[in-house]
Amino acid sequence: MRAFPAPAAHRVPSAVRVVLCWIPGTAALGLLLACAAGIDPAASAASAGDGGASAPTVVSGHRSVMPAAAIPARRAATEFRATRPRIVPREAWLAPGTPEPPPARYADRVEALFVHHTDSPNRYACADAPRIIRSLYAGQAGSRKWDDIGYNFLVDRCGTLYEGRAGGAERPVVGAHTQGFNQRSAGVAAIGTFTAGTPVPGAMADALAALAAWKLGLAGIDPRGTALLVSSHSMSRFPEGTDAVLPAVAGHTDGYPTHCPGAALTARLPAIREAAARLQGR
């Protein structure tokens, strides 16, 4: 039988083979860099196909006009989180039979913590704090007909933190503590009166710092920094609709014309901010 030679193979030029080999690796590297920068790869690919137009980048469900390279990595928001302090649940101070409040309202995050004082006597046994909170609740939800106690948290002179307003201590519950700036903030009330010359208990200051470190850390906020909040009421220090730059750990007086939280506690806020930042590892 006569043997016929096999047909000659079509050889791919070496230059073309090099290019083909590079395509998968380059695509994979591009996706890796996109994930490291916190970019949605699908959104990035979609905008690449529209002729190079500068389309907004989608990040965590929000639209941003920042160029992709300027968007920080996702880990930056969680890098400085602090341990959650012990918080006594509201069930521990509520009177039996207290009616359930209406469903809580939520913001998307908490960017500021407003510090208050309750303007009540300082000489109390810490074991009596639940009764004091019940009295505050009765004044706000009872006499004033509010839907719940206004403060998200309260702290006694022994440094015990209490959950105030319902909705979940770890969630961004909209409170009723600082008129004009309840959105994207939380309020904590120091039980007592801290006018000029009144000692602020060290345990109370430490608890305020621990709360600020944890609560603001959930959104990656530096307690020593500032927050941009929008006033919702002209009775605040800023007309309704005004962008206000306020301390991330603010006194009630920063947002509303009042003497609260008292001159003594206001004077301690810089040290509380620094302590909170240290707890976040800054």
C-alpha positions as a Markdown table, in Angstrom:
| # | Residue | x | y | z |
|---|---|---|---|---|
| 1 | Met | 0.0 | 0.0 | 0.0 |
| 2 | Arg | 1.3 | 3.4 | -0.9 |
| 3 | Ala | 1.8 | 5.7 | 2.0 |
| 4 | Phe | 0.7 | 9.3 | 1.6 |
| 5 | Pro | 2.4 | 12.1 | 3.5 |
| 6 | Ala | 0.3 | 13.8 | 6.2 |
| 7 | Pro | -0.9 | 17.2 | 5.3 |
| 8 | Ala | 1.3 | 20.0 | 6.5 |
| 9 | Ala | 0.2 | 21.6 | 9.8 |
| 10 | His | -0.7 | 25.2 | 9.7 |
| 11 | Arg | 1.8 | 26.8 | 12.1 |
| 12 | Val | 0.6 | 29.9 | 14.1 |
| 13 | Pro | 3.2 | 32.6 | 13.8 |
| 14 | Ser | 5.2 | 33.0 | 17.1 |
| 15 | Ala | 4.2 | 36.7 | 17.6 |
| 16 | Val | 0.5 | 35.8 | 17.5 |
| 17 | Arg | 1.0 | 32.9 | 20.0 |
| 18 | Val | 2.7 | 35.3 | 22.4 |
| 19 | Val | -0.2 | 37.7 | 22.3 |
| 20 | Leu | -2.8 | 34.9 | 22.7 |
| 21 | Cys | -1.0 | 33.6 | 25.7 |
| 22 | Trp | -1.0 | 37.1 | 27.4 |
| 23 | Ile | -4.7 | 37.7 | 27.1 |
| 24 | Pro | -6.0 | 35.4 | 29.9 |
| 25 | Gly | -3.3 | 36.5 | 32.4 |
| 26 | Thr | -3.9 | 40.2 | 31.7 |
| 27 | Ala | -7.6 | 39.9 | 32.1 |
| 28 | Ala | -7.2 | 38.0 | 35.4 |
| 29 | Leu | -4.7 | 40.6 | 36.7 |
| 30 | Gly | -7.2 | 43.4 | 35.8 |
| 31 | Leu | -10.0 | 41.7 | 37.7 |
| 32 | Leu | -7.7 | 41.3 | 40.7 |
| 33 | Leu | -6.7 | 44.9 | 40.8 |
| 34 | Ala | -10.3 | 46.0 | 40.4 |
| 35 | Cys | -11.3 | 43.9 | 43.4 |
| 36 | Ala | -8.4 | 45.3 | 45.5 |
| 37 | Ala | -9.6 | 48.8 | 44.7 |
| 38 | Gly | -13.2 | 48.1 | 45.8 |
| 39 | Ile | -14.5 | 48.4 | 42.2 |
| 40 | Asp | -17.4 | 46.3 | 40.9 |
| 41 | Pro | -15.8 | 44.5 | 38.0 |
| 42 | Ala | -19.1 | 44.2 | 36.1 |
| 43 | Ala | -19.7 | 47.9 | 36.4 |
| 44 | Ser | -16.2 | 48.6 | 35.3 |
| 45 | Ala | -16.6 | 46.4 | 32.2 |
| 46 | Ala | -19.9 | 48.1 | 31.3 |
| 47 | Ser | -18.4 | 51.6 | 31.4 |
| 48 | Ala | -15.4 | 50.4 | 29.3 |
| 49 | Gly | -17.7 | 49.6 | 26.4 |
| 50 | Asp | -19.2 | 53.1 | 26.0 |
| 51 | Gly | -16.4 | 54.7 | 24.2 |
| 52 | Gly | -14.4 | 55.6 | 27.2 |
| 53 | Ala | -17.0 | 57.9 | 28.7 |
| 54 | Ser | -16.4 | 58.9 | 32.3 |
| 55 | Ala | -19.4 | 57.1 | 33.8 |
| 56 | Pro | -20.0 | 57.0 | 37.6 |
| 57 | Thr | -18.5 | 53.9 | 39.3 |
| 58 | Val | -20.9 | 51.8 | 41.3 |
| 59 | Val | -19.4 | 51.0 | 44.8 |
| 60 | Ser | -21.4 | 49.1 | 47.4 |
| 61 | Gly | -24.7 | 50.2 | 45.8 |
| 62 | His | -23.8 | 53.9 | 45.8 |
| 63 | Arg | -22.9 | 56.0 | 42.7 |
| 64 | Ser | -19.7 | 57.9 | 42.9 |
| 65 | Val | -18.2 | 60.5 | 40.5 |
| 66 | Met | -14.7 | 59.7 | 41.8 |
| 67 | Pro | -12.3 | 58.1 | 39.3 |
| 68 | Ala | -11.9 | 54.4 | 40.0 |
| 69 | Ala | -8.2 | 54.8 | 41.0 |
| 70 | Ala | -9.2 | 57.3 | 43.7 |
| 71 | Ile | -11.7 | 55.0 | 45.4 |
| 72 | Pro | -10.2 | 53.6 | 48.6 |
| 73 | Ala | -10.0 | 49.9 | 49.3 |
| 74 | Arg | -13.0 | 48.3 | 51.0 |
| 75 | Arg | -10.9 | 47.3 | 54.0 |
| 76 | Ala | -10.4 | 51.0 | 54.9 |
| 77 | Ala | -13.9 | 51.2 | 56.4 |
| 78 | Thr | -13.2 | 48.3 | 58.8 |
| 79 | Glu | -9.6 | 48.8 | 59.5 |
| 80 | Phe | -10.2 | 50.9 | 62.7 |
| 81 | Arg | -13.2 | 49.2 | 64.2 |
| 82 | Ala | -13.2 | 48.9 | 68.0 |
| 83 | Thr | -14.6 | 46.2 | 70.3 |
| 84 | Arg | -18.3 | 46.7 | 71.3 |
| 85 | Pro | -18.5 | 47.7 | 74.9 |
| 86 | Arg | -21.0 | 46.1 | 77.3 |
| 87 | Ile | -24.4 | 47.7 | 76.8 |
| 88 | Val | -27.3 | 46.9 | 79.2 |
| 89 | Pro | -30.3 | 46.2 | 77.0 |
| 90 | Arg | -33.4 | 48.4 | 77.4 |
| 91 | Glu | -35.4 | 45.5 | 78.8 |
| 92 | Ala | -33.4 | 45.8 | 82.0 |
| 93 | Trp | -34.8 | 49.3 | 82.8 |
| 94 | Leu | -38.2 | 49.2 | 81.1 |
| 95 | Ala | -41.1 | 48.8 | 83.5 |
| 96 | Pro | -43.2 | 45.6 | 83.1 |
| 97 | Gly | -46.1 | 46.2 | 80.8 |
| 98 | Thr | -44.5 | 49.1 | 78.9 |
| 99 | Pro | -46.2 | 49.3 | 75.5 |
| 100 | Glu | -44.1 | 48.6 | 72.4 |
| 101 | Pro | -42.9 | 51.7 | 70.6 |
| 102 | Pro | -43.6 | 52.2 | 66.9 |
| 103 | Pro | -41.2 | 50.6 | 64.5 |
| 104 | Ala | -37.8 | 52.3 | 64.6 |
| 105 | Arg | -36.6 | 54.5 | 61.8 |
| 106 | Tyr | -33.1 | 53.9 | 60.4 |
| 107 | Ala | -30.4 | 56.0 | 58.6 |
| 108 | Asp | -27.8 | 54.3 | 56.4 |
| 109 | Arg | -25.0 | 54.9 | 58.9 |
| 110 | Val | -23.9 | 56.8 | 62.0 |
| 111 | Glu | -21.3 | 59.5 | 61.3 |
| 112 | Ala | -21.5 | 61.5 | 64.6 |
| 113 | Leu | -22.1 | 60.9 | 68.3 |
| 114 | Phe | -23.8 | 63.7 | 70.2 |
| 115 | Val | -23.0 | 63.8 | 73.9 |
| 116 | His | -25.7 | 65.1 | 76.3 |
| 117 | His | -26.3 | 65.3 | 80.1 |
| 118 | Thr | -29.7 | 64.6 | 81.7 |
| 119 | Asp | -29.6 | 67.7 | 83.9 |
| 120 | Ser | -30.6 | 65.5 | 86.9 |
| 121 | Pro | -28.9 | 65.1 | 90.3 |
| 122 | Asn | -25.4 | 63.6 | 90.4 |
| 123 | Arg | -25.6 | 61.9 | 93.8 |
| 124 | Tyr | -27.3 | 58.7 | 93.0 |
| 125 | Ala | -26.4 | 55.0 | 93.5 |
| 126 | Cys | -25.5 | 53.4 | 90.3 |
| 127 | Ala | -27.9 | 50.6 | 91.1 |
| 128 | Asp | -30.6 | 53.2 | 90.9 |
| 129 | Ala | -29.8 | 54.1 | 87.2 |
| 130 | Pro | -32.6 | 52.0 | 85.7 |
| 131 | Arg | -35.1 | 53.9 | 87.8 |
| 132 | Ile | -33.7 | 57.2 | 86.7 |
| 133 | Ile | -33.9 | 56.1 | 83.0 |
| 134 | Arg | -37.5 | 55.0 | 83.5 |
| 135 | Ser | -38.2 | 58.5 | 84.9 |
| 136 | Leu | -36.6 | 60.1 | 81.8 |
| 137 | Tyr | -38.6 | 57.8 | 79.6 |
| 138 | Ala | -41.8 | 58.8 | 81.3 |
| 139 | Gly | -41.0 | 62.4 | 80.8 |
| 140 | Gln | -40.3 | 62.1 | 77.1 |
| 141 | Ala | -42.6 | 59.3 | 75.9 |
| 142 | Gly | -45.3 | 60.1 | 78.5 |
| 143 | Ser | -45.5 | 63.9 | 79.3 |
| 144 | Arg | -44.1 | 65.0 | 75.9 |
| 145 | Lys | -45.9 | 62.3 | 73.9 |
| 146 | Trp | -42.7 | 61.2 | 72.1 |
| 147 | Asp | -42.7 | 57.8 | 70.5 |
| 148 | Asp | -39.8 | 56.6 | 72.7 |
| 149 | Ile | -37.0 | 57.9 | 74.8 |
| 150 | Gly | -34.9 | 60.2 | 72.7 |
| 151 | Tyr | -31.4 | 59.1 | 73.5 |
| 152 | Asn | -29.9 | 56.0 | 71.8 |
| 153 | Phe | -27.7 | 55.4 | 74.8 |
| 154 | Leu | -27.3 | 56.5 | 78.4 |
| 155 | Val | -24.3 | 56.2 | 80.8 |
| 156 | Asp | -24.2 | 56.4 | 84.6 |
| 157 | Arg | -21.4 | 57.7 | 86.8 |
| 158 | Cys | -20.0 | 54.2 | 87.3 |
| 159 | Gly | -19.5 | 53.8 | 83.5 |
| 160 | Thr | -22.4 | 51.5 | 82.8 |
| 161 | Leu | -23.8 | 52.0 | 79.3 |
| 162 | Tyr | -27.5 | 51.4 | 78.7 |
| 163 | Glu | -29.4 | 51.0 | 75.5 |
| 164 | Gly | -32.0 | 53.8 | 75.2 |
| 165 | Arg | -34.2 | 54.1 | 72.1 |
| 166 | Ala | -35.5 | 50.8 | 70.6 |
| 167 | Gly | -34.3 | 49.4 | 67.3 |
| 168 | Gly | -31.0 | 47.7 | 68.0 |
| 169 | Ala | -27.9 | 49.2 | 69.7 |
| 170 | Glu | -25.7 | 48.2 | 66.7 |
| 171 | Arg | -28.0 | 49.6 | 64.1 |
| 172 | Pro | -28.2 | 53.3 | 62.9 |
| 173 | Val | -31.4 | 54.1 | 64.7 |
| 174 | Val | -32.7 | 57.7 | 64.2 |
| 175 | Gly | -33.1 | 59.2 | 67.6 |
| 176 | Ala | -34.7 | 62.3 | 69.0 |
| 177 | His | -31.8 | 63.9 | 70.8 |
| 178 | Thr | -30.4 | 66.8 | 68.8 |
| 179 | Gln | -33.0 | 68.8 | 66.8 |
| 180 | Gly | -31.9 | 69.2 | 63.3 |
| 181 | Phe | -29.3 | 66.5 | 63.4 |
| 182 | Asn | -30.9 | 63.2 | 64.4 |
| 183 | Gln | -30.2 | 61.7 | 60.9 |
| 184 | Arg | -26.8 | 59.8 | 60.7 |
| 185 | Ser | -26.1 | 60.5 | 64.3 |
| 186 | Ala | -26.5 | 58.8 | 67.7 |
| 187 | Gly | -27.1 | 60.4 | 71.0 |
| 188 | Val | -25.7 | 59.4 | 74.4 |
| 189 | Ala | -26.8 | 61.0 | 77.7 |
| 190 | Ala | -24.6 | 61.2 | 80.7 |
| 191 | Ile | -26.8 | 60.8 | 83.8 |
| 192 | Gly | -26.2 | 63.9 | 85.9 |
| 193 | Thr | -25.5 | 67.6 | 85.6 |
| 194 | Phe | -22.1 | 68.7 | 84.5 |
| 195 | Thr | -22.0 | 72.5 | 84.7 |
| 196 | Ala | -18.6 | 74.3 | 85.2 |
| 197 | Gly | -16.6 | 72.9 | 88.1 |
| 198 | Thr | -18.5 | 69.6 | 88.4 |
| 199 | Pro | -16.2 | 66.6 | 88.3 |
| 200 | Val | -16.8 | 64.2 | 85.4 |
| 201 | Pro | -16.3 | 60.6 | 86.7 |
| 202 | Gly | -13.4 | 58.9 | 85.0 |
| 203 | Ala | -15.5 | 55.7 | 84.5 |
| 204 | Met | -18.2 | 57.8 | 82.7 |
| 205 | Ala | -15.6 | 59.4 | 80.4 |
| 206 | Asp | -14.0 | 56.1 | 79.6 |
| 207 | Ala | -17.4 | 54.6 | 78.8 |
| 208 | Leu | -18.2 | 57.5 | 76.5 |
| 209 | Ala | -14.9 | 56.9 | 74.7 |
| 210 | Ala | -15.5 | 53.2 | 74.3 |
| 211 | Leu | -19.0 | 53.9 | 72.9 |
| 212 | Ala | -17.7 | 56.5 | 70.4 |
| 213 | Ala | -14.9 | 54.2 | 69.3 |
| 214 | Trp | -17.3 | 51.3 | 68.6 |
| 215 | Lys | -20.3 | 53.1 | 67.2 |
| 216 | Leu | -18.3 | 55.4 | 64.9 |
| 217 | Gly | -15.9 | 52.6 | 63.9 |
| 218 | Leu | -18.8 | 50.7 | 62.3 |
| 219 | Ala | -18.7 | 53.4 | 59.6 |
| 220 | Gly | -15.0 | 53.9 | 59.6 |
| 221 | Ile | -15.3 | 57.3 | 61.3 |
| 222 | Asp | -12.3 | 58.8 | 63.2 |
| 223 | Pro | -13.6 | 60.2 | 66.5 |
| 224 | Arg | -11.2 | 63.1 | 66.2 |
| 225 | Gly | -12.5 | 64.1 | 62.8 |
| 226 | Thr | -15.6 | 65.8 | 61.6 |
| 227 | Ala | -18.9 | 64.9 | 60.1 |
| 228 | Leu | -20.9 | 66.6 | 57.3 |
| 229 | Leu | -24.5 | 66.6 | 58.4 |
| 230 | Val | -27.5 | 68.4 | 56.8 |
| 231 | Ser | -29.7 | 70.4 | 59.2 |
| 232 | Ser | -33.3 | 69.3 | 59.1 |
| 233 | His | -34.7 | 72.1 | 61.3 |
| 234 | Ser | -34.1 | 75.8 | 61.4 |
| 235 | Met | -34.3 | 75.8 | 65.2 |
| 236 | Ser | -30.9 | 74.2 | 65.2 |
| 237 | Arg | -27.7 | 76.3 | 64.9 |
| 238 | Phe | -28.0 | 76.0 | 61.2 |
| 239 | Pro | -31.0 | 76.8 | 58.9 |
| 240 | Glu | -32.9 | 73.8 | 57.4 |
| 241 | Gly | -31.1 | 72.3 | 54.5 |
| 242 | Thr | -27.7 | 73.7 | 55.5 |
| 243 | Asp | -24.6 | 71.5 | 55.3 |
| 244 | Ala | -23.0 | 71.6 | 58.7 |
| 245 | Val | -19.4 | 70.4 | 59.5 |
| 246 | Leu | -19.6 | 69.2 | 63.1 |
| 247 | Pro | -17.2 | 67.2 | 65.3 |
| 248 | Ala | -17.6 | 63.5 | 65.0 |
| 249 | Val | -17.9 | 63.4 | 68.8 |
| 250 | Ala | -20.0 | 66.5 | 69.4 |
| 251 | Gly | -21.6 | 68.2 | 72.4 |
| 252 | His | -25.4 | 68.8 | 72.1 |
| 253 | Thr | -24.5 | 72.5 | 72.0 |
| 254 | Asp | -22.6 | 72.1 | 68.7 |
| 255 | Gly | -25.8 | 71.4 | 66.9 |
| 256 | Tyr | -28.4 | 73.2 | 69.0 |
| 257 | Pro | -28.3 | 76.4 | 71.0 |
| 258 | Thr | -28.2 | 74.9 | 74.5 |
| 259 | His | -25.8 | 74.6 | 77.5 |
| 260 | Cys | -26.0 | 70.8 | 77.3 |
| 261 | Pro | -23.9 | 68.8 | 78.0 |
| 262 | Gly | -22.6 | 71.3 | 80.5 |
| 263 | Ala | -19.3 | 73.2 | 80.5 |
| 264 | Ala | -17.4 | 70.5 | 82.5 |
| 265 | Leu | -18.4 | 67.6 | 80.2 |
| 266 | Thr | -17.8 | 69.8 | 77.1 |
| 267 | Ala | -14.3 | 70.4 | 78.4 |
| 268 | Arg | -13.6 | 66.7 | 78.5 |
| 269 | Leu | -14.7 | 66.0 | 74.9 |
| 270 | Pro | -11.2 | 66.5 | 73.4 |
| 271 | Ala | -9.7 | 63.9 | 75.7 |
| 272 | Ile | -12.7 | 61.5 | 75.0 |
| 273 | Arg | -12.1 | 61.9 | 71.3 |
| 274 | Glu | -8.4 | 61.0 | 71.7 |
| 275 | Ala | -9.2 | 58.0 | 73.9 |
| 276 | Ala | -11.8 | 56.8 | 71.4 |
| 277 | Ala | -9.2 | 57.1 | 68.6 |
| 278 | Arg | -6.7 | 55.0 | 70.6 |
| 279 | Leu | -9.3 | 52.3 | 71.1 |
| 280 | Gln | -9.7 | 52.2 | 67.3 |
| 281 | Gly | -6.0 | 51.7 | 67.0 |
| 282 | Arg | -5.3 | 55.1 | 65.4 |
